[in-house]
Amino acid sequence: MTVTLSTSKRQRLARWLLWIALAVHVPVGVVAAVTSQRPHADVDNYYDIGTRPGRPYRDFAVEFPLGTAQAFRVLAPMAGTRQHFGVSLVIINVLADLAIVAALYWGWGIEAAACWAVITAPILDLFFLRTDLWSTAIVTIALAAWDRHRPSWAAVGFVAGAAFKLWPLTFLPLLIVPSRPRIRVAPVVTAAAAGMAVLGLWLWVAGPPGLYQVLTFRGAHGWEVESTVGGVWMMFDRSSSRLEQGAWRVGTMNSPISVSLFALGTVIAMWMTWRGARTGHLGAGWAGGISALLALSALLSPQFACWFAPAAGVALAEGDTRLAIMTAAAVFLTNLEFKSFVPLLRGDPGALALVLMRNLLLVLLAIDAARLLARAPLTPPAASDHLTA
């Protein structure tokens, strides 16, 4: 016998789960704030970028887009000390976490917000000490704005998110999805103007070498050990593993391969997000597109799970329960492999199996989402005349 909860009971359960999960987020944030004051490779790197003499990109290499690099350059002097900088970073990430919860609630309801809060609770200790929550919060707000028929707000959000991480560029095709029987011009013009402004400022500050540094992870020539190729390589040969440009890598590859894979993953992700928007499966397009992008990347750091975690809540709200579960499982496996990273470097079979399972799940998630999106019928554009630009 199948037991089905009524809508009111589901929402009441989701509300309880949301508050319980957020009650877990609070102590995780406190622990992260304490941890941030101790030596930490990533936080130390952020502070170094923020305080090093000279111009980023030109006088020293930076692997982050302009928005993130400039945020470090502003935040570090304001904080004054490395310890205060770490605490400030965690506070900003806690605010970004809450912004994601609020955006999911605004766009897709209490169940979507609770889904994010629950599935990220075990891995927040990682997210709070990195910067990926920034772009994720901006993208989630932008997608909620798009879903609420505010495409110009979304246009600004996608460009702003790309100033911090490049992956939000995959959502730009949503701006040409017709909200009426025709495509609206204002959001496209807004995105173009904002994009030209950001790109122009970046080229002025960094020049073309700055773009190259970001696209190639400061010119790295190895596969990150948690990436799809790197995980397989680790299974057969660990002799070439080394710390390169801030990440443990194995094997060899050249910069054109890295850039080409990013371009291919971006095209696939753009199609999935566009198709998801046209068929009423935005969560599936988000989860599948970013999974494909990450599966093809030469760098697959565990904090990148932050990019697709909100999609689980969106997919759940849209009725794509299987994809929501697969997305949540990918976040869970990422947490397990992150906490088994040192054994992975030693070649522990269990740790390696976790990486391979997570990567296989990302591939299956991308394929399953693509099949759903390809077969789903297009939804008719809204004919309402009161939509806000």
Backbone hydrogen bonds, N-H to C=O, Kabsch-Sander energy under -0.5 kcal/mol:
donor,donor_aa,acceptor,acceptor_aa,energy
4,T,2,T,-0.6
10,R,6,S,-2.6
11,Q,7,T,-2.4
12,R,8,S,-2.1
13,L,9,K,-2.6
14,A,10,R,-2.7
15,R,11,Q,-2.3
16,W,12,R,-2.0
17,L,13,L,-2.7
18,L,14,A,-2.6
19,W,15,R,-2.2
20,I,16,W,-2.5
21,A,17,L,-2.7
22,L,18,L,-2.7
23,A,19,W,-1.7
24,V,20,I,-0.9
24,V,21,A,-0.9
25,H,21,A,-1.9
26,V,22,L,-1.6
28,V,24,V,-1.6
29,G,25,H,-2.3
30,V,26,V,-2.0
31,V,27,P,-2.7
32,A,28,V,-2.5
33,A,29,G,-2.2
34,V,30,V,-1.8
35,T,31,V,-2.8
36,S,32,A,-2.5
37,Q,34,V,-1.2
38,R,35,T,-1.8
44,D,40,H,-3.2
45,N,41,A,-1.8
46,Y,42,D,-2.4
47,Y,43,V,-2.4
48,D,44,D,-2.3
49,I,45,N,-2.4
50,G,46,Y,-1.9
51,T,47,Y,-1.3
52,R,48,D,-2.2
57,Y,60,F,-2.2
58,R,56,P,-1.5
59,D,55,R,-3.0
60,F,55,R,-0.8
67,G,163,A,-2.1
68,T,163,A,-0.9
69,A,65,P,-2.3
70,Q,66,L,-2.9
71,A,67,G,-1.9
72,F,68,T,-2.1
73,R,69,A,-1.9
74,V,70,Q,-1.6
75,L,71,A,-3.1
76,A,72,F,-2.4
78,M,74,V,-1.5
79,A,75,L,-2.6
80,G,76,A,-2.0
81,T,79,A,-0.8
85,F,81,T,-2.3
86,G,82,R,-2.0
87,V,83,Q,-1.9
88,S,84,H,-2.5
89,L,85,F,-2.3
90,V,86,G,-1.9
91,I,87,V,-2.4
92,I,88,S,-2.3
93,N,89,L,-2.0
94,V,90,V,-2.5
95,L,91,I,-2.2
96,A,92,I,-2.1
97,D,93,N,-2.4
98,L,94,V,-2.2
99,A,95,L,-2.1
100,I,96,A,-2.1
101,V,97,D,-1.9
102,A,98,L,-2.6
103,A,99,A,-2.7
104,L,100,I,-2.6
105,Y,101,V,-2.2
106,W,102,A,-2.6
107,G,103,A,-2.7
108,W,104,L,-3.0
109,G,104,L,-0.8
109,G,105,Y,-1.1
113,A,109,G,-1.6
114,A,110,I,-2.5
115,C,111,E,-2.2
116,W,112,A,-1.9
117,A,113,A,-2.1
118,V,114,A,-2.4
119,I,115,C,-2.5
120,T,116,W,-1.8
121,A,117,A,-0.6
121,A,118,V,-0.7
123,I,120,T,-1.0
124,L,120,T,-0.9
124,L,121,A,-0.7
126,L,123,I,-1.4
127,F,123,I,-1.7
128,F,124,L,-3.1
129,L,126,L,-1.2
130,R,127,F,-1.6
134,W,131,T,-1.3
135,S,131,T,-0.7
136,T,132,D,-1.8
137,A,133,L,-2.5
138,I,134,W,-2.0
139,V,135,S,-2.6
140,T,136,T,-2.5
141,I,137,A,-2.3
142,A,138,I,-2.4
143,L,139,V,-2.9
144,A,140,T,-2.2
145,A,141,I,-2.4
146,W,142,A,-2.5
147,D,143,L,-2.7
148,R,144,A,-1.5
149,H,146,W,-1.8
150,R,145,A,-2.4
152,S,389,A,-0.8
154,A,150,R,-1.8
155,A,151,P,-2.4
156,V,152,S,-1.9
157,G,153,W,-2.2
158,F,154,A,-2.7
159,V,155,A,-1.8
160,A,156,V,-2.7
161,G,157,G,-2.7
162,A,158,F,-1.8
163,A,159,V,-1.1
164,F,161,G,-1.4
165,K,161,G,-2.2
169,L,166,L,-2.1
170,T,167,W,-2.0
171,F,168,P,-1.9
172,L,169,L,-1.6
174,L,171,F,-1.7
175,L,172,L,-2.1
176,I,173,P,-1.6
177,V,174,L,-1.3
180,R,182,R,-1.1
188,V,184,R,-0.6
189,V,185,V,-2.5
190,T,186,A,-2.7
191,A,187,P,-2.6
192,A,188,V,-2.5
193,A,189,V,-2.7
194,A,190,T,-2.6
195,G,191,A,-2.9
196,M,192,A,-2.5
197,A,193,A,-1.9
198,V,194,A,-2.4
199,L,195,G,-2.9
200,G,196,M,-2.6
201,L,197,A,-2.2
202,W,198,V,-2.6
203,L,199,L,-2.8
204,W,200,G,-2.0
205,V,201,L,-2.4
206,A,202,W,-3.5
207,G,202,W,-0.7
207,G,203,L,-0.9
210,G,207,G,-1.6
211,L,207,G,-0.8
212,Y,208,P,-1.9
213,Q,209,P,-2.3
214,V,210,G,-1.5
215,L,211,L,-2.5
216,T,212,Y,-2.0
217,F,214,V,-1.0
218,R,213,Q,-3.7
220,A,216,T,-1.9
223,W,250,V,-2.6
224,E,222,G,-0.5
224,E,298,A,-2.7
225,V,248,W,-2.3
227,S,224,E,-2.2
231,G,227,S,-2.9
232,V,228,T,-1.2
233,W,229,V,-2.6
234,M,230,G,-2.4
235,M,231,G,-0.9
235,M,232,V,-0.6
236,F,232,V,-0.8
236,F,233,W,-1.0
237,D,233,W,-3.0
241,S,238,R,-1.7
242,R,249,R,-2.3
244,E,242,R,-0.7
244,E,247,A,-3.1
247,A,244,E,-1.3
249,R,242,R,-3.2
250,V,223,W,-2.5
253,M,221,H,-1.7
257,I,254,N,-0.5
258,S,254,N,-1.7
259,V,255,S,-2.7
260,S,256,P,-2.5
261,L,257,I,-2.5
262,F,258,S,-2.0
263,A,259,V,-2.4
264,L,260,S,-2.7
265,G,261,L,-2.8
266,T,262,F,-2.3
267,V,263,A,-2.2
268,I,264,L,-2.3
269,A,265,G,-2.5
270,M,266,T,-2.6
271,W,267,V,-2.1
272,M,268,I,-2.3
273,T,269,A,-2.6
274,W,270,M,-2.4
275,R,271,W,-3.0
276,G,272,M,-2.8
277,A,273,T,-2.2
278,R,274,W,-2.0
279,T,275,R,-1.6
280,G,276,G,-0.7
281,H,276,G,-2.7
285,G,281,H,-2.3
286,W,282,L,-2.6
287,A,283,G,-2.8
288,G,284,A,-2.8
289,G,285,G,-2.2
290,I,286,W,-2.2
291,S,287,A,-1.8
292,A,288,G,-2.2
293,L,289,G,-2.2
294,L,290,I,-2.5
295,A,291,S,-2.6
296,L,292,A,-1.4
297,S,294,L,-1.2
304,F,301,S,-1.9
305,A,302,P,-1.8
306,C,303,Q,-1.6
307,W,304,F,-1.8
308,F,304,F,-0.5
308,F,305,A,-0.7
309,A,305,A,-1.3
311,A,308,F,-0.8
312,A,308,F,-0.5
312,A,309,A,-1.4
313,G,309,A,-0.6
313,G,310,P,-0.6
314,V,310,P,-1.6
315,A,311,A,-3.0
316,L,312,A,-2.1
317,A,313,G,-2.2
318,E,314,V,-1.7
319,G,316,L,-1.2
320,D,315,A,-2.5
321,T,319,G,-1.5
324,A,320,D,-1.9
325,I,321,T,-2.5
326,M,322,R,-2.4
327,T,323,L,-2.3
328,A,324,A,-2.4
329,A,325,I,-2.5
330,A,326,M,-2.0
331,V,327,T,-1.9
332,F,328,A,-2.3
333,L,329,A,-2.8
334,T,330,A,-1.9
335,N,331,V,-2.0
336,L,332,F,-1.9
337,E,333,L,-2.7
338,F,334,T,-2.3
339,K,335,N,-1.9
340,S,337,E,-0.7
341,F,338,F,-1.2
344,L,340,S,-1.7
345,L,341,F,-2.0
346,R,342,V,-1.2
347,G,344,L,-1.5
348,D,343,P,-2.8
352,L,348,D,-2.4
353,A,349,P,-2.4
354,L,350,G,-1.7
355,V,351,A,-1.7
356,L,352,L,-2.5
357,M,353,A,-2.5
358,R,354,L,-2.5
359,N,355,V,-2.6
360,L,356,L,-2.5
361,L,357,M,-2.4
362,L,358,R,-2.1
363,V,359,N,-2.0
364,L,360,L,-2.7
365,L,361,L,-2.8
366,A,362,L,-2.3
367,I,363,V,-2.4
368,D,364,L,-3.0
369,A,365,L,-2.5
370,A,366,A,-2.3
371,R,367,I,-2.4
372,L,368,D,-2.1
373,L,369,A,-2.7
374,A,370,A,-2.4
375,R,371,R,-1.6
376,A,372,L,-1.7
379,T,278,R,-3.3
388,T,149,H,-0.8
